[in-house]
Amino acid sequence: MLDRFQSTMDQTARWAAVTLMLGVPTSIALVNISLLLILVGWFLSGRFAEKWALIRHHPITWPSLLLFGLVLVGIAYTDAPRSTIGSHLYVYSKFPMMLMLLTLLHEPRWQQRALLAYVAGALITLVSTYANVWVEVPWSDTHVRGFGVSHNVFNDYIAQGLAMSVFTAIAVVFALEARTLLGRLGWGLVVALTVFSITHLLEGRTGQAVLLVMFSALALVSVPVAWRWRALAGVVLVMVVLFASSPLLRERVLSGIHEFTQYMQGGVVATSIGARLDMWKNALDMFLSSPVWGHGTGGYRVLSLQIYNDAVQCAVSCVHPHNQFLFFAAEHGIVGVLAYAWLLWAAFRAGLSLEGRYRLLAVAFMAILFVDSFINGPFWVTTERHLFASVMPLLLAGWRPRPSAPEARS
């Protein structure tokens, strides 16, 4: 009876993990329901020794636990109120959650199901984005039609740009794997449509920036060494053409240059670039004032409230510094920065050691995460942490420790 109950709970948690991947590009509500079912199913399914045996040697296990441990330790020396501490505990609980997903997606068939669920969710977003150009899609976040405006659907334009960049990598890999000309052409068309949706149908600069880096990373790992520089040159050429053909992209790049100049010359912080530069400067100052352990869990918000007196500006700048490295630096010092760098490096090395599609996807994904870590809060912002904390274990679930070399006989 117990075994049957645990097996049912295990199946519940695994299917919830698959549903989670469907919800990441489409629905925060679906994500939250899936996470609840994962928690219930994972704990009630028991067999914790077996689960620990699966993940204890995985490269991302110890850096993930260390980061969450730093958040717990940081409570002891922070001046943040309980509500802020509670928010940090909730947000960074994604680190141990990633390890739970590793156990649920460990088997290739479940990893495949989860990947296809993400593809399904991304295709729904892609179709809705294009439909929104001509008709007002009821579930779209933006209620405008035509070209030259943003058409983010389920998430904000930054999160959609990131999620669709990950999907672009998947579509590229599927095109490379296709055994028929029709399959290659079909997935090639999906790649083109997705890239166009990011560069021409979304405002913001994050999606376009990570798209360039993602394609560059794919070019480095998917083509023979002799062709790498040509492949990179091709990526740059395509992005130049897209830039020249997209008024929305050109406007965002030119406005970014203008905003940078405004901040450097006049200290203007009421812009996207100006606010980021000011947050980075202040977060760096916080780190330098306590470089080893930082100011504790929630310390950034406490100190930011003393800096930003304007309520509108504080609503943006007092939450997080739009740089995951500096966020950990301000709150957990150099230890936090090194722990986060360890997680990124461990995940990258694990992905690079994989074979086939997951090697390519993991490298492309880590390129996206690395860039986003400098300009946003990939493990803090709701929609972004759902993406990165879910897709990372999905792509790395197939990692296996290498068998130890047999001892030489004397």
C-alpha positions as CSV (number, residue, x, y, z in Angstrom):
1,M,0.0,0.0,0.0
2,L,2.8,2.4,0.9
3,D,4.8,1.6,-2.2
4,R,1.7,2.3,-4.4
5,F,1.0,5.6,-2.7
6,Q,4.6,6.7,-3.1
7,S,4.6,5.7,-6.7
8,T,1.5,7.7,-7.3
9,M,3.0,10.7,-5.6
10,D,6.2,10.3,-7.7
11,Q,4.2,10.2,-10.9
12,T,2.3,13.3,-9.8
13,A,5.5,15.2,-9.2
14,R,7.0,14.1,-12.5
15,W,3.9,15.2,-14.5
16,A,3.8,18.4,-12.6
17,A,7.4,19.0,-13.6
18,V,6.4,18.5,-17.3
19,T,3.4,20.9,-16.8
20,L,5.8,23.4,-15.2
21,M,7.8,23.6,-18.4
22,L,4.6,24.2,-20.4
23,G,3.7,27.1,-18.0
24,V,7.1,28.8,-18.0
25,P,6.6,30.5,-21.4
26,T,2.8,30.9,-21.0
27,S,1.3,31.1,-17.5
28,I,2.5,32.1,-14.0
29,A,-0.6,30.6,-12.5
30,L,0.2,27.2,-14.2
31,V,3.8,27.5,-12.9
32,N,2.6,28.1,-9.3
33,I,0.1,25.2,-9.4
34,S,2.8,22.9,-10.9
35,L,5.3,23.9,-8.2
36,L,2.8,23.2,-5.4
37,L,2.2,19.7,-6.9
38,I,5.9,19.1,-7.3
39,L,6.5,19.9,-3.6
40,V,3.6,17.7,-2.4
41,G,4.5,14.8,-4.7
42,W,8.2,15.0,-4.1
43,F,8.0,14.9,-0.4
44,L,5.2,12.4,-0.1
45,S,6.9,10.0,-2.6
46,G,9.7,9.5,0.0
47,R,12.8,7.5,-1.1
48,F,15.0,10.4,-0.1
49,A,18.2,8.3,0.1
50,E,17.6,7.3,-3.5
51,K,17.0,10.9,-4.6
52,W,20.1,12.1,-2.8
53,A,22.2,9.4,-4.4
54,L,21.0,10.8,-7.8
55,I,22.0,14.4,-7.2
56,R,24.8,14.4,-4.6
57,H,27.5,14.2,-7.3
58,H,25.8,16.6,-9.7
59,P,27.9,19.7,-10.4
60,I,25.1,22.2,-9.6
61,T,24.1,20.6,-6.3
62,W,26.7,22.0,-3.9
63,P,26.7,25.6,-5.4
64,S,22.9,25.7,-5.3
65,L,22.9,24.5,-1.6
66,L,25.6,27.0,-0.8
67,L,23.7,29.9,-2.3
68,F,20.6,29.0,-0.3
69,G,22.7,28.5,2.8
70,L,24.1,32.0,2.4
71,V,20.6,33.4,2.3
72,L,19.8,31.5,5.6
73,V,23.1,32.7,7.3
74,G,22.5,36.2,6.1
75,I,19.3,36.4,8.2
76,A,21.6,36.5,11.3
77,Y,23.2,39.8,10.5
78,T,20.7,41.7,8.4
79,D,18.7,44.9,9.3
80,A,15.9,43.9,6.9
81,P,12.4,43.5,8.2
82,R,10.7,40.0,8.4
83,S,8.7,40.7,5.2
84,T,11.8,41.3,3.2
85,I,13.5,38.3,4.6
86,G,10.5,36.2,3.8
87,S,10.5,37.4,0.2
88,H,14.2,36.4,-0.1
89,L,13.5,32.9,1.4
90,Y,10.6,32.4,-1.0
91,V,12.5,33.6,-4.1
92,Y,15.8,31.7,-3.4
93,S,14.0,28.5,-2.5
94,K,14.3,28.0,-6.3
95,F,17.9,26.8,-5.6
96,P,16.9,23.6,-3.7
97,M,13.9,23.3,-6.0
98,M,16.3,22.9,-9.0
99,L,17.7,19.8,-7.3
100,M,14.2,18.4,-6.9
101,L,13.7,18.8,-10.6
102,L,17.0,17.0,-11.3
103,T,15.5,13.9,-9.6
104,L,12.2,14.2,-11.4
105,L,13.7,14.6,-14.9
106,H,16.6,12.2,-14.4
107,E,15.2,9.6,-16.7
108,P,15.5,10.4,-20.5
109,R,11.8,9.9,-21.2
110,W,10.8,12.5,-18.6
111,Q,13.5,14.9,-19.7
112,Q,12.1,14.6,-23.3
113,R,8.6,15.1,-22.2
114,A,9.5,18.3,-20.3
115,L,11.5,19.7,-23.2
116,L,8.6,19.1,-25.6
117,A,6.2,20.7,-23.1
118,Y,8.4,23.8,-23.1
119,V,8.4,23.7,-27.0
120,A,4.6,23.6,-26.9
121,G,4.4,26.6,-24.6
122,A,6.8,28.6,-26.7
123,L,4.9,27.8,-29.9
124,I,1.7,29.0,-28.2
125,T,3.5,32.3,-27.4
126,L,4.9,32.6,-30.9
127,V,1.5,32.1,-32.6
128,S,-0.1,34.5,-30.2
129,T,2.6,37.1,-30.8
130,Y,2.0,37.1,-34.6
131,A,-1.8,36.9,-34.2
132,N,-1.5,40.0,-32.0
133,V,-0.1,42.0,-34.9
134,W,-3.5,41.7,-36.8
135,V,-6.1,41.1,-34.1
136,E,-6.4,41.9,-30.5
137,V,-5.6,38.6,-28.7
138,P,-7.6,38.5,-25.4
139,W,-4.8,37.0,-23.4
140,S,-2.1,39.3,-24.6
141,D,-0.4,41.7,-22.2
142,T,-0.3,44.3,-25.0
143,H,-3.5,45.5,-26.6
144,V,-2.0,47.1,-29.7
145,R,-1.9,46.0,-33.3
146,G,0.5,46.5,-36.2
147,F,4.3,46.5,-36.6
148,G,6.7,48.9,-34.8
149,V,5.2,48.2,-31.4
150,S,5.7,45.6,-28.7
151,H,3.6,42.4,-28.8
152,N,4.6,40.6,-25.6
153,V,1.8,38.1,-24.7
154,F,1.9,36.2,-21.4
155,N,5.0,37.7,-19.8
156,D,6.7,41.1,-19.9
157,Y,8.8,41.9,-22.9
158,I,12.1,41.1,-21.1
159,A,10.9,37.7,-19.9
160,Q,9.4,36.8,-23.3
161,G,12.6,37.8,-25.1
162,L,14.6,35.6,-22.8
163,A,12.1,32.6,-23.1
164,M,11.9,32.9,-26.8
165,S,15.7,33.1,-27.2
166,V,15.9,29.8,-25.4
167,F,13.2,28.4,-27.7
168,T,15.2,29.7,-30.7
169,A,18.1,27.6,-29.6
170,I,15.8,24.6,-29.3
171,A,14.5,25.2,-32.8
172,V,18.0,25.5,-34.2
173,V,19.0,22.2,-32.6
174,F,15.8,20.5,-33.9
175,A,16.6,21.8,-37.4
176,L,20.1,20.4,-37.2
177,E,18.8,17.0,-36.0
178,A,16.0,16.7,-38.6
179,R,16.6,13.8,-40.9
180,T,14.4,15.1,-43.8
181,L,14.6,18.2,-45.9
182,L,11.0,19.1,-44.9
183,G,11.9,18.8,-41.2
184,R,15.0,21.0,-41.6
185,L,13.0,23.6,-43.6
186,G,10.1,23.5,-41.1
187,W,12.2,24.1,-38.0
188,G,14.3,26.6,-40.0
189,L,11.1,28.6,-40.6
190,V,10.3,28.4,-36.9
191,V,13.8,29.8,-36.1
192,A,13.3,32.7,-38.6
193,L,9.8,33.5,-37.2
194,T,11.0,33.4,-33.6
195,V,14.1,35.6,-34.3
196,F,11.9,38.1,-36.1
197,S,9.4,38.2,-33.2
198,I,12.2,39.0,-30.8
199,T,13.9,41.7,-33.0
200,H,10.8,43.3,-34.6
201,L,7.9,42.6,-32.3
202,L,9.3,43.2,-28.8
203,E,10.6,46.4,-27.3
204,G,13.5,46.3,-24.9
205,R,17.1,45.3,-25.6
206,T,17.6,42.2,-23.5
207,G,16.1,39.8,-25.9
208,Q,18.1,41.1,-28.8
209,A,21.3,41.1,-26.8
210,V,21.0,37.5,-25.5
211,L,19.9,36.3,-28.9
212,L,23.2,37.5,-30.4
213,V,25.2,35.9,-27.6
214,M,23.2,32.7,-27.9
215,F,23.8,32.3,-31.6
216,S,27.5,33.0,-31.1
217,A,27.7,30.3,-28.4
218,L,25.9,27.8,-30.7
219,A,28.2,28.7,-33.5
220,L,31.2,27.9,-31.4
221,V,30.0,24.4,-30.3
222,S,28.0,23.2,-33.3
223,V,30.3,23.7,-36.2
224,P,33.8,22.3,-37.0
225,V,36.7,24.4,-35.7
226,A,37.7,25.5,-39.2
227,W,34.3,27.0,-39.7
228,R,33.9,28.8,-36.4
229,W,35.0,32.2,-37.4
230,R,33.0,32.1,-40.5
231,A,29.9,31.0,-38.5
232,L,30.5,33.9,-36.0
233,A,30.9,36.3,-38.9
234,G,27.6,35.0,-40.3
235,V,25.8,35.6,-37.0
236,V,27.1,39.2,-36.9
237,L,26.0,39.8,-40.5
238,V,22.5,38.5,-39.8
239,M,22.2,40.7,-36.7
240,V,23.3,43.7,-38.7
241,V,20.6,43.0,-41.3
242,L,18.0,42.6,-38.6
243,F,19.1,45.8,-37.0
244,A,18.9,47.7,-40.3
245,S,15.4,46.3,-40.9
246,S,13.8,46.8,-37.5
247,P,12.7,50.4,-36.6
248,L,11.8,49.1,-33.1
249,L,15.3,47.7,-32.6
250,R,17.1,50.7,-34.0
251,E,15.0,53.0,-31.8
252,R,15.9,51.0,-28.7
253,V,19.6,50.9,-29.4
254,L,19.8,54.6,-30.2
255,S,17.7,55.5,-27.1
256,G,20.1,53.3,-25.0
257,I,23.0,55.4,-26.2
258,H,21.2,58.6,-25.4
259,E,20.2,57.3,-22.0
260,F,23.8,56.4,-21.3
261,T,25.0,59.9,-22.3
262,Q,22.3,61.5,-20.1
263,Y,23.4,59.6,-17.0
264,M,27.2,60.1,-17.6
265,Q,26.8,63.8,-18.2
266,G,23.8,64.8,-16.0
267,G,23.2,61.9,-13.7
268,V,19.7,61.3,-15.1
269,V,18.3,58.1,-13.5
270,A,14.7,58.3,-14.8
271,T,15.6,56.0,-17.8
272,S,16.2,52.3,-18.2
273,I,20.0,52.7,-18.8
274,G,20.4,55.5,-16.3
275,A,18.6,53.6,-13.5
276,R,20.7,50.5,-14.1
277,L,24.0,52.4,-14.1
278,D,23.0,54.2,-10.8
279,M,21.8,50.9,-9.2
280,W,25.1,49.2,-10.2
281,K,27.1,52.1,-8.8
282,N,25.2,52.0,-5.5
283,A,25.3,48.2,-5.2
284,L,29.1,48.3,-5.8
285,D,29.5,50.9,-3.0
286,M,27.5,48.6,-0.7
287,F,29.8,45.7,-1.5
288,L,32.9,47.8,-1.0
289,S,31.6,48.9,2.4
290,S,31.3,45.2,3.5
291,P,33.3,43.1,1.0
292,V,33.5,39.8,2.8
293,W,30.0,38.9,4.0
294,G,27.9,41.8,2.6
295,H,24.9,43.4,4.5
296,G,22.9,40.2,4.9
297,T,19.7,38.9,3.4
298,G,17.6,41.8,2.3
299,G,20.4,44.3,3.0
300,Y,20.2,45.8,-0.5
301,R,16.7,47.0,0.0
302,V,17.4,48.4,3.4
303,L,20.3,50.5,2.1
304,S,18.5,51.5,-1.1
305,L,15.6,52.9,0.8
306,Q,18.2,55.3,2.3
307,I,19.4,56.3,-1.1
308,Y,16.3,56.7,-3.3
309,N,13.8,59.2,-1.8
310,D,11.6,59.3,-4.8
311,A,8.8,56.7,-4.5
312,V,8.6,56.1,-8.2
313,Q,12.3,55.6,-8.6
314,C,12.5,53.5,-5.5
315,A,9.8,51.2,-6.8
316,V,12.4,50.2,-9.5
317,S,15.7,50.7,-7.8
318,C,15.1,49.5,-4.3
319,V,14.0,46.0,-5.2
320,H,17.1,44.6,-6.8
321,P,20.1,46.2,-8.7
322,H,19.4,44.6,-12.0
323,N,22.6,42.6,-11.8
324,Q,22.7,39.2,-10.1
325,F,26.4,39.4,-9.4
326,L,26.1,42.8,-7.7
327,F,22.9,41.7,-5.8
328,F,24.8,38.8,-4.2
329,A,27.8,41.1,-3.7
330,A,25.8,43.7,-1.8
331,E,24.0,41.1,0.4
332,H,26.5,38.3,0.8
333,G,29.9,39.9,-0.2
334,I,32.6,38.2,-2.1
335,V,31.4,34.8,-0.8
336,G,28.1,35.3,-2.5
337,V,29.7,36.4,-5.8
338,L,32.0,33.4,-5.8
339,A,29.1,31.0,-5.0
340,Y,27.1,32.3,-7.9
341,A,30.0,32.2,-10.2
342,W,30.6,28.6,-9.1
343,L,27.0,27.7,-10.0
344,L,27.3,29.2,-13.4
345,W,30.7,27.6,-14.1
346,A,29.5,24.2,-12.7
347,A,26.4,24.3,-14.9
348,F,28.4,25.3,-18.0
349,R,31.0,22.5,-17.4
350,A,28.2,20.0,-16.9
351,G,26.5,21.1,-20.1
352,L,29.7,21.0,-22.1
353,S,30.3,17.4,-21.0
354,L,26.9,16.3,-22.3
355,E,26.5,14.8,-25.8
356,G,24.1,15.6,-28.6
357,R,21.2,18.1,-28.4
358,Y,21.5,18.7,-24.6
359,R,25.2,19.8,-25.0
360,L,24.2,22.4,-27.6
361,L,21.2,23.6,-25.7
362,A,23.0,23.8,-22.3
363,V,25.8,25.9,-23.8
364,A,23.3,28.2,-25.5
365,F,21.2,28.5,-22.4
366,M,24.2,29.3,-20.2
367,A,25.2,32.0,-22.6
368,I,21.8,33.6,-22.2
369,L,21.9,33.2,-18.4
370,F,25.4,34.7,-18.2
371,V,24.5,37.8,-20.1
372,D,21.2,38.3,-18.3
373,S,23.0,38.0,-15.0
374,F,24.7,41.4,-15.7
375,I,21.6,43.3,-16.8
376,N,18.7,41.8,-14.9
377,G,17.9,39.6,-11.9
378,P,17.6,36.1,-13.4
379,F,17.1,34.4,-10.1
380,W,15.1,37.2,-8.5
381,V,12.5,38.5,-11.0
382,T,9.4,36.2,-10.9
383,T,9.1,35.4,-14.6
384,E,12.9,35.1,-15.1
385,R,13.6,32.8,-12.2
386,H,10.8,30.5,-13.3
387,L,12.6,30.3,-16.6
388,F,16.2,29.9,-15.5
389,A,15.5,27.7,-12.4
390,S,13.4,25.4,-14.4
391,V,15.2,25.1,-17.7
392,M,18.7,24.7,-16.1
393,P,17.8,21.4,-14.3
394,L,15.8,20.3,-17.4
395,L,18.8,20.5,-19.7
396,L,21.3,19.2,-17.1
397,A,19.2,16.3,-15.8
398,G,20.9,13.9,-18.2
399,W,24.3,14.6,-16.7
400,R,25.9,11.4,-15.3
401,P,29.1,11.1,-13.3
402,R,31.9,9.5,-15.2
403,P,32.8,6.0,-14.0
404,S,36.0,5.9,-12.0
405,A,39.0,4.5,-13.8
406,P,39.9,1.0,-12.6
407,E,42.9,0.9,-10.3
408,A,46.0,-0.4,-12.0
409,R,46.9,-3.9,-11.0
410,S,50.2,-4.4,-9.3
